[in-house]
Amino acid sequence: MNHNAIALVIEFDSDDWPYVIKDHVGIKLQSPVDINTKYANRRYLPFLRYFGYWAFNRATMEISNTGHTVNVKLTNDSDDVPFITGGPLFDCRYEFEQMHFHWGKNDMGSEHKVNGHKYAMEVHMVHYKKEYGSFQNALSYSDGVCVVGFFGEVSSKDNRDMANFIADLKYIVKPNTTIIRTFKEEFSFIKKTALKQHYYTYHGSLTTKPFTECVIWIIFTKPIKISRRQLMAFRELHSSHNGVLINENDRDLQPFNNRTIVYGY
């Protein structure tokens, strides 16, 4: 392949890299799903509480182009790990593992749908239950992981809270590249939505291999705003396939299979 050629845009089917390894796929509790709000059970739940998210003491983070997404995680020398509790987690503590993004070549890049509607982006904050010791160990338990999801909706204006993060994407255009950044309030762009306390929650799976059915999903109803210019910074990132842009990294919808979905408030 000519390494000087203009990057290609290729759309992957669900059977293609990097999402479906059929031997690992369960049959009952897979994610993502189309959330039908008509069948959501309204339930008052304890406040979902965030610790260490909005006032970091200058946390050091790695921002990486993994070849199929942008991944953000704390470095090993970060002392205070953010965690969540409350809501459908009740008194259990779930510690932050990583944050990653899903987007498409158009404005329908979210993994979940709501009443058949897709958003331009979906942000996933991945946590594991502290009592299980590590993310890897937590995969063995049905309540081992909690993923907090935020939809991204196209806006005519840039999201100022994402400005620094978006600016850093130009340094990780190539796959398997990482930069180190020190932030005081890295998750500020989700704060307004996260504090609204209106979300859907259900039991599902990881949406990337090994698709383990160990996830408590919390999907917020109010989307964050992101401009098309900011979305383009994601769409210009290169995948692990030489010359191919990351433009379709969402998994196909999975059957809901009569699961219970709760609208928490």
Summary of the structure (lengths in Angstrom):
residues: 265
radius of gyration: 17.7
end to end distance: 53.0
largest distance: 57.6
contacts: 829
relative contact order: 0.26
helix: 17%
strand: 33%
